[in-house]
Amino acid sequence: MAILSISSEYGTGALRIGHAIEAQLGYEYIPLRRLLAEAGQSGRKWKRLAAKYTVDPSDIWEGNDFVAFMALVQSIILGHALRDNVVILARGSNFLLKGVPHALRVRFTAPLEERIAMVVRKEGVNRETGRLLVKQADREIDCSMHLAYGPDWDDADVHEIRFDTGRQPLGEIVEIVAEMLRAKEALKTPRALESLRRQFVGSRIKAAVLAHPEVILSSLEVTCEGEAVRLAGVVRSRAALRKIEQEVRAIAGTVALRFELGCPTLKPRPVVSRS
């Protein structure tokens, strides 16, 4: 079946829509809190960062930890997408799944006053508090997505279709989305699945490499090029380079790997391998 990826402004009712799709089509619902919980299972450091991200994402925006943590979350998102038949409501999933033909990337928005009213009803707070909550959430989402995906994270081509939940009934939105998902099922070809699998492997490699403090972050590039995953960058020592290479090749498995990592005393040498 297909994949539903949801991006939303705070207070648009996206969670209710996601659950409605889950019930109607039998999809599995994957919310952000589940993704963060799974990231936290990767070790104490990631559990601590997941807890901080849940409370206040700005607390981890500075430094390399945020980049490494987001790479880990991205690999988990792509892992769920690879199973398909899922509703993924996560910041950045639309951006990650942009090139996946059987993924429907939906964006939910609503006028500010409508979103405030929804938060007031849901949270039982007064209107001024609701306004503060919406404004804070907007700022946190925009900043974290800008840092993780760049300034183009919310461009028009990132989202396949947009809905204004303040003006369009929930039931009508669910029916339109369900029909679009049924049409997407025909686009789930072996080629599309293999491409998504390479992207998933690349994301796992990136997350693993970023966990090593000896990697010079600004030099790291992990891209899917043709049928291979290309890894390039600079590591501070030969010992770390050998350790990372061994780990990366284990993750790559049967996926072709173009390994171009090097260290200051060792010029990177392109090597293409297939385990």
C-alpha positions in Angstrom: 0.0 0.0 0.0 1.0 3.7 0.1 2.5 6.0 2.6 0.8 9.1 4.1 3.2 11.8 5.3 1.7 14.7 7.3 3.2 18.1 7.9 1.1 20.5 10.0 0.9 23.8 11.8 0.2 23.5 15.5 -3.5 23.6 16.2 -4.8 22.4 12.8 -6.3 19.1 14.0 -3.8 17.0 12.0 -3.7 14.3 14.7 -7.5 13.7 14.4 -7.2 13.5 10.6 -4.3 11.0 10.9 -6.3 8.8 13.2 -9.3 8.9 10.9 -7.2 7.7 8.0 -5.7 5.0 10.2 -9.2 3.8 11.0 -10.6 4.0 7.5 -7.7 2.4 5.6 -6.2 0.2 8.3 -2.9 2.2 8.2 -0.5 2.3 11.2 -0.3 5.7 12.8 3.3 6.8 13.6 3.3 10.1 15.7 6.3 12.2 16.5 6.4 11.0 20.1 6.8 7.4 19.0 9.7 8.4 16.7 11.4 10.2 19.6 10.8 7.2 21.9 12.4 4.9 19.3 15.4 7.3 19.0 15.8 7.2 22.7 16.2 3.4 22.6 19.5 3.9 20.8 21.4 4.8 23.9 21.5 7.1 27.0 22.6 10.1 25.1 19.8 9.8 22.5 17.3 9.2 25.3 18.3 12.4 27.0 18.2 14.4 23.7 14.7 12.9 22.9 13.4 14.0 26.3 14.8 17.5 25.7 13.4 17.7 22.2 9.9 16.7 23.6 10.0 19.5 26.1 11.9 22.3 24.3 13.7 21.6 21.0 15.6 24.9 21.3 17.6 23.3 24.2 19.5 21.2 21.7 19.7 23.4 18.6 23.3 24.4 19.3 26.3 22.1 18.4 26.7 18.8 16.6 24.3 16.9 18.9 21.2 18.3 17.2 22.5 17.3 13.7 23.3 13.8 14.9 20.0 13.4 16.7 18.0 14.6 13.7 19.9 12.2 11.4 18.9 9.3 13.8 15.2 10.4 13.8 15.3 10.7 10.0 16.6 7.1 9.7 13.7 5.9 11.9 11.2 7.8 9.8 12.5 6.2 6.6 12.5 2.8 8.3 8.8 3.1 8.9 8.2 4.4 5.4 9.9 1.4 4.0 7.2 -0.8 5.6 4.5 1.4 3.9 0.9 1.3 5.0 1.6 4.0 7.5 0.6 7.5 8.5 3.7 9.4 9.6 3.0 12.7 11.4 6.5 14.0 11.9 8.4 17.2 11.3 10.4 16.8 8.1 8.8 13.6 6.8 7.4 15.4 3.8 10.9 16.7 2.9 12.5 13.3 3.4 9.9 11.5 1.2 9.8 14.1 -1.6 11.2 11.7 -4.2 9.1 8.6 -3.2 6.3 8.1 -5.7 4.0 6.1 -3.5 4.2 8.6 -0.6 1.4 11.2 -0.4 2.8 14.3 1.2 0.1 16.4 2.9 0.4 19.8 4.6 -2.3 21.0 7.0 -2.6 24.7 7.7 -5.3 27.0 9.2 -5.6 30.8 9.9 -3.9 31.8 13.2 -7.2 32.7 15.0 -8.7 29.3 14.0 -5.6 27.5 15.4 -5.8 29.5 18.6 -9.4 28.6 19.1 -8.7 24.9 18.5 -5.9 25.0 21.1 -8.2 26.8 23.6 -10.8 24.0 23.2 -8.4 21.2 23.3 -6.1 22.4 26.2 -8.8 24.2 28.2 -6.8 27.4 28.5 -7.8 31.0 28.0 -7.3 32.7 24.6 -4.1 34.6 25.5 -2.4 31.4 26.7 -3.6 29.7 23.6 -2.1 32.4 21.5 1.3 32.1 23.3 1.2 28.3 22.8 0.6 28.6 19.1 3.3 31.3 18.6 5.8 29.3 20.6 5.1 26.1 18.6 5.3 27.9 15.3 8.7 29.3 16.2 10.1 26.0 17.4 8.9 24.1 14.4 10.2 26.7 12.0 13.7 26.9 13.6 14.2 23.1 14.0 13.1 22.4 10.4 15.3 25.2 9.1 18.3 23.8 10.9 17.6 20.2 9.9 16.5 20.7 6.3 17.5 24.3 5.3 15.5 27.3 4.3 13.5 25.4 1.6 11.9 23.0 4.0 8.4 24.4 3.4 8.6 25.2 -0.3 5.5 24.5 -2.4 7.0 21.4 -4.0 7.8 19.7 -0.7 4.1 19.2 -0.1 1.9 17.5 -2.7 -1.3 18.9 -1.5 -2.4 21.5 1.2 -5.6 21.7 3.2 -6.9 24.5 5.3 -8.6 22.7 8.2 -10.2 26.0 9.3 -12.3 26.1 6.2 -12.7 22.5 5.0 -14.6 19.9 7.0 -12.5 17.0 8.5 -14.7 14.3 6.9 -14.2 15.9 3.4 -10.4 16.1 3.9 -10.3 12.4 5.0 -12.2 11.3 1.9 -9.9 13.2 -0.4 -6.8 12.0 1.2 -8.0 8.4 1.3 -8.8 8.5 -2.5 -5.4 10.0 -3.3 -3.7 7.2 -1.2 -5.6 4.5 -3.2 -4.3 6.0 -6.4 -0.7 6.1 -5.0 -0.8 2.3 -4.4 -0.1 1.7 -8.2 3.1 3.7 -7.9 4.7 1.3 -5.4 7.0 -0.5 -7.8 10.1 -2.6 -7.1 12.2 0.2 -8.4 10.6 2.7 -6.1 11.0 0.4 -3.1 14.7 -0.2 -3.9 15.3 3.5 -4.2 13.6 4.1 -0.8 15.7 1.3 0.7 18.9 2.9 -0.5 17.8 6.2 1.0 17.1 4.4 4.3 20.5 2.8 4.3 22.1 6.2 3.5 20.3 7.7 6.5 21.4 4.9 8.8 25.0 5.4 7.6 24.8 9.2 8.2 23.3 8.7 11.7 26.1 6.2 12.6 28.9 8.4 11.3 27.7 11.5 13.0 27.7 9.7 16.3 31.5 9.6 16.1 33.1 12.8 17.5 36.2 12.5 15.3 34.2 13.3 12.2 34.6 16.9 10.9 30.9 17.7 10.6 31.2 20.4 7.9 32.9 17.9 5.6 30.4 15.1 5.7 28.3 14.2 2.7 25.9 11.2 2.4 24.1 11.0 -0.9 22.4 8.4 -3.0 24.0 8.4 -6.5 22.6 6.0 -8.9 22.5 2.6 -7.3 25.1 3.5 -4.7 25.3 5.4 -1.4 28.2 7.9 -1.5 29.9 8.7 1.8 32.5 11.5 1.8 34.2 13.5 4.4 37.2 13.9 6.8 37.9 12.0 10.0 40.6 13.2 12.4 42.5 10.0 12.8 43.3 6.8 10.9 42.1 4.6 13.8 38.6 6.3 13.8 38.6 6.0 10.0 39.1 2.2 10.1 36.4 1.8 12.8 33.9 3.9 10.9 34.6 2.1 7.6 34.0 -1.3 9.2 30.7 0.0 10.8 29.5 1.6 7.6 30.2 -1.5 5.4 28.2 -3.6 7.9 25.2 -1.2 7.6 25.4 -1.0 3.8 24.9 -4.7 3.5 24.1 -5.5 -0.2 23.7 -1.8 -1.1 26.6 -0.5 -3.2 28.8 1.9 -1.3 31.1 4.6 -2.6 33.4 5.2 0.4 35.3 8.5 0.2 36.1 9.2 3.8 39.7 10.2 4.6 41.8 11.8 7.3 44.3 14.8 7.2 47.2 12.4 6.8 45.5 10.1 4.3 44.0 11.4 1.0 40.4 10.1 0.4 40.4 7.4 -2.3 37.1 6.6 -4.0 36.2 2.9 -3.5 33.0 1.3 -4.8 32.1 -1.9 -3.0 29.1 -4.3 -2.9 28.9 -6.7 0.0 
